[in-house]
């Protein structure tokens, strides 16, 4: 689905390598994304990977949005 060029661009912007991205994608694919504990773990893992701090308030908003299916279906709307 995504070629090496895509992963190189992501790695250059985020300093997250292809294997880490694929590992996270696999975890998400196999996870119950309606489980609050799982969602919080994913948010925290992404926070650590990117070096961006996510406040408790922001984490709550992200988790609540996902659990209520209040996330744009088109990824372009997220940016």
N, C-alpha and C positions, 0 to 999 in steps of 0.2 A: 504494500500500500504506500509506504513512504520509502523513498530512496535514500542513499547515503548522503546526497547533497542536502536533503532536508535535515538529517541528523547533524551534519556538519554546521549548518546555519544555526540550529538550536544550540549546539554545543558552544559555538562562538559567542552567542548572545548570553547564554546562561551558565556556562562552564559545567554543564551537566552532560556526561557522556551517554552515548547510545545505549550501552548496556544498562545503565541506571534508568533511563527512560523506559526501555523495554521491560525491565523488572517491575517498575511501578505500574505500567500499563497492564501487565499480566496480573498483578495483585488486584487492580481495580476490576479487571474483567471477571475475575473469579470471586470477587467480594460481593456481599450483600450491601448495595449502596443505599439501602433504606434503613440500615442499622446504624444508629447514632454513634456507637463506639467505633465502628469501622470507619465511618466518615471522619470522625475526629482524628483517628490515626493517620488517615490519608492526608488530611489537611496539615497535620503536624509534620509528616514526612516531607511533603512538598515544601513546607516552610523551611525545614532544615536543609533540604537540597538546594534551595534557591538563596538561602541566607537572608530571607525576608521574614521579619518578625510578624506574626499574626496575633493580634490581641485576642483576649477571651471574647470580647464583644464581636469582633470581626469573625472569629471562628464560629460563634453562635449563629451569626447571620448566614454564613456560608452553609452550615449544616442544615439550618432551617429551610433555606431556599431549595437545597437539593431534596430534602425529605418531602417538601410540599410540591415537588415538580415545578418549581418556579425558576427554572434555569432555561435560557434560550436554547432551542433545538438547533438553531443555526449558529455555529461557533463564531461566524463573522460578527454577530450581534454582540459578542462578548468584548470586542475590541473597539 
